[in-house]
């Protein structure tokens, strides 16, 4: 029996086992084929990859069950960005209000966190609220790639921060450090919370 004929038979066996047994993982499929054919694992893997590239079989990652409630979703690793964002925003607010201008070297920490707080966080959370991260294939066209998201985050921050200052100018608090910091903190929390809620709803 020629090499080409053996490969054809193996390919047919892979397709048949995939359709009949419906394995839930590549590892399970390989084990089933090894039991039936006795072909080495590497050879089976090569043929599986080839059939996948030709579109004759489709391999999918098993989907993890989604949390039933928003509270449970907030405890998953997918919301790490949310907690990091809130932590940075609160830490920056505390540092900006407590550390005086001439306190060396803590003032450099204040400058660093302040730059992120002003130029990144508001626009990032606003962009994420407008365009939730939805990895599902059917929603890929509605998502932004990383470069677009970064550029839009910076642009939105540069637009939102002056707007906050303009609005504060017409309030009794005026344009002072504490009102600006607290306003940006509130804005960041609102946008981040809206974003995580929209992402939770998109994954249900």
C-alpha positions in Angstrom: 0.0 0.0 0.0 1.5 3.3 -1.0 2.2 6.2 1.3 -0.5 8.4 -0.4 -3.1 5.7 0.0 -2.3 5.3 3.7 -2.6 9.0 4.2 -6.0 9.0 2.4 -7.2 6.2 4.6 -6.0 8.0 7.8 -7.7 11.2 6.6 -11.0 9.3 6.1 -10.7 7.7 9.5 -10.1 11.1 11.1 -13.1 12.6 9.4 -15.3 9.6 10.4 -14.2 9.6 14.0 -14.7 13.3 14.3 -18.3 13.0 13.0 -19.2 9.9 14.9 -17.5 10.3 18.2 -17.6 14.1 18.4 -14.5 14.4 20.6 -14.4 17.5 22.8 -10.7 18.1 22.4 -7.8 17.4 20.0 -6.2 15.2 22.7 -9.3 13.0 22.9 -9.4 12.8 19.1 -5.8 11.8 18.9 -6.3 9.1 21.5 -9.3 7.7 19.7 -7.3 7.5 16.4 -4.3 5.9 18.1 -6.5 3.1 19.4 -8.2 2.5 16.1 -5.2 2.9 13.7 -2.0 2.4 15.7 -0.5 5.4 13.8 2.1 7.4 15.7 0.7 10.5 17.5 2.9 13.0 15.5 1.6 11.6 12.2 -2.0 11.9 13.4 -1.4 15.5 14.5 0.1 16.4 11.1 -2.9 15.0 9.3 -5.4 16.7 11.7 -3.7 20.1 11.1 -3.7 19.5 7.3 -7.4 18.6 7.4 -8.2 21.7 9.5 -6.3 23.9 7.1 -8.3 22.4 4.2 -11.6 23.0 6.0 -12.5 19.3 6.0 -12.8 19.3 9.8 -13.3 22.1 12.3 -11.6 22.2 15.7 -13.1 24.4 18.3 -11.9 25.3 21.8 -14.3 24.1 24.4 -16.4 27.0 25.6 -16.3 27.8 29.3 -19.7 28.3 31.0 -20.4 32.0 31.5 -21.1 33.3 35.0 -24.8 33.6 35.6 -24.7 36.9 37.4 -22.7 40.1 37.1 -21.2 39.6 40.6 -19.7 36.3 39.6 -18.5 37.7 36.3 -16.6 40.4 38.2 -14.7 37.6 40.0 -13.3 36.1 36.7 -10.0 36.8 35.1 -11.7 38.6 32.2 -12.4 41.6 34.5 -8.9 42.0 35.7 -8.6 45.2 33.6 -11.6 46.6 35.5 -10.1 46.1 39.0 -6.6 47.3 37.8 -8.3 50.5 36.3 -10.1 51.2 39.6 -7.0 50.6 41.7 -4.9 52.9 39.6 -7.6 55.6 39.5 -8.1 55.5 43.3 -4.4 55.3 44.0 -3.7 58.3 41.7 -6.5 60.3 43.4 -5.1 59.6 46.8 -1.5 60.5 45.8 -2.5 63.6 44.0 -4.5 64.9 47.0 -2.0 63.9 49.7 1.5 64.2 48.3 2.5 67.9 48.2 4.2 69.4 45.1 7.6 69.7 46.7 7.8 66.2 48.2 10.8 64.5 46.7 10.9 61.8 45.3 7.2 61.0 45.8 6.3 63.8 43.5 7.6 61.8 40.6 5.2 59.0 41.4 2.5 61.7 41.5 3.6 62.9 38.0 3.7 59.3 36.6 0.3 58.3 37.9 -1.2 61.7 37.1 -0.2 61.3 33.4 -1.9 57.9 33.2 -4.9 59.2 35.1 -5.4 62.2 32.7 -4.1 61.0 29.3 -5.3 57.4 29.4 -7.9 56.2 31.9 -10.9 58.3 31.0 -10.6 57.7 27.3 -9.7 54.0 27.7 -12.8 53.4 29.9 -15.0 55.4 27.6 -13.8 53.6 24.5 -14.2 50.2 26.2 -17.8 51.2 27.1 -18.5 52.2 23.5 -16.8 49.2 22.0 -16.9 46.2 24.4 -14.3 43.6 24.0 -16.3 40.8 22.4 -14.1 37.9 21.1 -17.0 36.0 19.5 -16.5 35.6 15.8 -19.9 37.0 14.9 -19.2 40.2 16.7 -15.6 40.7 15.6 -16.5 43.3 13.0 -17.9 45.5 15.9 -14.6 45.3 17.8 -11.6 47.5 17.5 -8.0 46.2 17.1 -5.4 47.1 19.7 -3.9 50.0 17.7 -7.3 51.6 17.0 -8.3 51.2 20.6 -5.1 52.8 21.9 -5.3 55.8 19.6 -9.0 56.3 20.3 -8.4 56.1 24.1 -5.7 58.8 24.0 -7.9 61.0 21.7 -11.0 60.6 23.9 -9.0 61.4 27.1 -7.7 64.6 25.4 -11.3 65.5 24.6 -12.9 64.5 27.9 -10.5 66.2 30.4 -10.8 69.7 29.0 -14.6 69.2 28.9 -14.6 68.3 32.6 -12.5 71.5 33.3 -14.9 73.6 31.3 -17.9 72.3 33.2 -16.2 72.7 36.6 -15.5 76.4 35.7 -19.3 77.0 35.9 -19.7 75.3 39.3 -19.1 76.7 42.8 -16.0 74.4 43.1 -14.2 76.0 40.2 -11.1 74.6 38.4 -9.0 73.4 41.4 -7.0 70.3 42.1 -9.5 68.4 44.3 -12.6 69.0 42.1 -10.7 68.0 39.0 -9.3 64.8 40.5 -12.6 63.7 42.0 -14.5 64.5 38.8 -12.1 62.4 36.7 -12.2 59.6 39.3 -16.0 59.6 39.1 -15.9 59.7 35.3 -13.5 56.8 35.1 -15.5 54.7 37.6 -18.7 55.3 35.7 -17.3 54.5 32.2 -15.4 51.4 33.5 -18.5 50.1 35.2 -20.6 50.7 32.1 -17.9 48.9 30.0 -17.8 45.8 32.3 -21.6 45.6 32.3 -21.8 45.8 28.5 -19.1 43.1 28.2 -21.0 40.9 30.6 -24.2 41.2 28.6 -22.3 40.6 25.3 -20.9 37.3 26.6 -24.3 35.9 27.8 
